[in-house]
């Protein structure tokens, strides 16, 4: 599956524009999802230097992304097109019902993908 993941409030605590403390098991779960063959997209409001800091944070924890704020790496940003990306699943703390803990997220995705 292609999984879009928010950063602030989802991977780390909300401290924007700073980077908050990592939420328990966030990057561990993301690495395991990658090992299971899922493609991860970092889908965040951050841009520029603040986005670079978020990407560096994730990479320092061993998480790299298939794409960042776009559907695929080669996609060119077009100001005339909506900024909606294609993903099979979105993980975001602003979900209806909030963000489940990362263990629950992992189990839901494993069940959805038949693993």
C-alpha positions, 0 to 999 in steps of 0.5 A: 500500500501507499501510506501518507504520514503526517509529521507534527502530532503524528510522528512527533509531538506538536511543537511546530515550528520546532520538532517535538519529541517522537511519539512512542513507536512511531519510527519503529512502526514506520520502518516495519511497514517499509520492511513489509513492502509499503511505500511511505509518503511524508505528507506535511504542512512543512515546507522549506527549511522546516520540511528539511528538518523533519526529513532529517529527523526521520532519516536519523531514525532510519525512516526514508520516504518514497515521496515527500508532499507529492504522490511520486518522487518525479511529480512536479508541483503545479500551483494550478492543480490541487495539492491532494496526493494519491495514497491508499491510507492516510495516517494523521492526528487530525483523523476523525477519532484522533490518532490511535497508538502506533501499535494499533495502527500497525495491526490495522495495516497488517490486517488490511494488507493480509499479512 
